[in-house]
Amino acid sequence: MAVNTARDTMAKNPAAATAARSVVSVDGAGPDRRTGERDGDSWAARVAAAVILDPKRIPRGLDDSKKLTAERRAVLFERICAVAEVGVAMASPARIDRDNIRQASLWALARAVKALPLVPRLVFVDGCDRIEVACDCEAVVSGDALVLSIAAASIVAKVTRDRLMEQVGAACPGYGFERHMGYGVPEHQRALAALGATPHHRRSFAPVRAVCAGEADGAEACVDPRRIAS
């Protein structure tokens, strides 16, 4: 389980508890900026979240979102949003195509910090990349498994993105976004081949690019999801 590395300090130093309210952690969900393109990567958007926890009201059970069930993430999402300051941002497929996955992800993380109602003094980022913010910033490798506030951010980002993919699934029936959440599983690959790409697909991702190229050579390029019959 993730641990709050500042908790012991706050217990010994009341002033540190006040300062902790100015510490924000950020994490994201979606295509991984660190691993590049893999068959299992998401072909859609990346969502980033920034969270400032209240040291006196930290929800129990916070952990890396990947280690939690969807049901548990949903419960913790509500608890986090009820007691913490939260900012969320999204890097669209178009931005990822234009800037590359790493740069688009870092942009979303920084944007999530700017969406907060408070200006932080320190930002912790999950991973090995720092982001451009107007305060100190530290990268924490495997931070979502080590720092509670980063774990909280990972939960907010994951739940937000999953709900977004459910909405995409309703708008684009036949692709199964609500089940695979935009990842390149066999079901998604078959739907892409049969129905073509939507505006929610990253054209820079090889499988999508290949389908679009094939459609352009034949009938019509990437289809408008509004034309797909339910």
N, C-alpha and C positions, 0 to 999 in steps of 0.2 A: 504494500500500500504506500502511496505517496506520503511524504512527511513534510511538515512545515518547518523548514530549517530555521525560521525566525522565532518559533514559538518559545523555546527556552530563553532566548534573549529578551523577549517581551515579558516573560514572567519575572525576570530579574530586574528589568529596567522599564518602568512605566512610560518613560519618554519614548522608548522604542515602539511601544504599542501605537502611539499617536503617529509616529513616522511611518509605520507600516501601512497606514491608510493611504500613503502616497506611493506605494509600491504596486505596480501592475505587472501581471504576467500574461503572455500571449501565446496562443497555439492555433493550429489550423486543422481543417479536415478537407479531404479531397485528394487530388493528384499530389504525390509526394515530391517536394522540391529537391530532396536529397538523393533520390534513387533514379531519377530520370524516367524514361518511358519503359514500361514493362507491360506484359499482357494483362496483369492484374490491376494496373493503374486505372484511375478514374478517367473517363473521357469527357468529363463535364467540368463545372466550375469548382473553385476552391473557396471555402469560407474560413475566415479568421475571426477569433474572438479575443478580447482583452478583458481581464477580470481583476478587480481590486477587492479582496476579501476583507471583511470586518473581523479583526482578531477575536472579538468577543462573540461572534456569531458565525463560526465556521461550520458548515454542514458536515455531519458525520458520513463517513464512507467514501470520501473523495478519492479517486484513483484514476489512472490512465484510462481514458474512455474505451480503449480497445480491450481492456480487461473486464469491462462491465457489460451486462446484458442490455438490450434496448430498453427493457422495462425499467431497469435500475437507472439508466442514464436519464430517462424521462423524468423520474422522480427527483433526481439530483438537480436536473436542469431547473425545475420549478423552485427548488429550495435555494439554489445559487442566485437566481434572478430576484428572489424575494429579499435577500439579505446583502447582496454585493452590488458594486457598480460594474456594469457590463457594457461593452462596446462591441459591435459586430460589423464586419465588412466582407465583401465578396469580390473575388477576382473572376470576372466573366470569362467564358471560353474565348471571346474575341480578344480580351486583354492577354490571356495566356498565349494565344496564337501570335500576337504581335510582339510581346516582350520576352517570351519563354517562361516556362513554369516556375523557375527559381525567382526571377525578377518579379513576376506577377504575384507570387506568394509573399515575398518580402513587402511588396507594396500593400497587399491586403492586411498584413500584420500591423504595419505602421498606420494604416487607415483606421484599423480597429481601435488603436490607442487614441487617435484623434477623435473618435466617436464617443469617448468617455466624457462624462460631465465634469470630471476633475482632471487637473493637469498633474501627472505623476512626477515624482522626483527620480524614480528608478524603474526601469523596465527589464523584466526577465523574459527571454525568448527561448522557447523549446528548440533545441538543435545546436548547430555550431555557427549560425549566421546571426550577426547583429543587424538591427534595422535602423533606419534613419528617423530618429525622434529627437525632440528638443530637450533631452535630459540624458542622464547616464543610462547605459544599456549593457546588459550582460547576457551572453548566450550560455545555456545550460543543456549539455548533451543528456538525452533521456530525461529531460526535465519533467515531463508529464508523469514519470514514475518516481520522481524525487521531491518535487515541490508541490504542495497542495494547491496553490493558486494557479500553477500551470496545469495541473490536473483538472481544476475547475474550468479553465479556459478550453481545454481539450473537449470536455463534456459539452459545453455551450456550443462550440463550433460543430461538433459531430451531430448533436440533436438538431441544430439549425439547418445544417446541410441536408440531413436525412429528410426533414420536413419539406425543404425546398424540392428535393428529388421526388417526393410524393406528389407535390403540386405539378411538377413537370410530367409525372406519369399520368396524372389526370388530364393534362392538356395535350399530351401526345400518347394516346392509347396504342397499344400494340408493342411498345418497346420494353415494358416492364421496369421502368425507372423506379417505381415504388417498391420493387423487390431487390434489384441489384444495386440501387443507389448510384447508377452511372458507371459502375466498374465493368471491365471488359470480360465478363463471364460468357460462357457459350450462348446462353439465352440472348444476351445483348448483341453478340456477334451475328447471330442468325437474324434478329430483327433488323439490324443495320443493313445486312445484305438484302433483305426482302423489301424494306421500306425506304431505305436511303437515310441520309443524315438529316438532323434537325438543327436549328440554330443553337441548340443546347450542347452540341457536339464540338469538340476541339478539332478543327481542321488540321492542325499541326501533328495530331496523333496519327501514327502510320496507318492503322486499320481504317480510320475514318477518311484519311486522305486518299487511300486506295479506292474506297467506295465512291467518293466524290469524283475521282478521276475517271472511273469506269462509267459513271452516269453521264459525265460530260462528253465522253466519247460516243455514248449511245443515245439515249433519249434526253433526259433533262438532268441538270445538276441538282445538288442537295435540295431535297423536297421541302416544301412548306408544311409543317405539321398540321396546319388547319385543313389541309386537303386530304388528310388520312381519315378514312371512315372508321368509326368506332365499332 
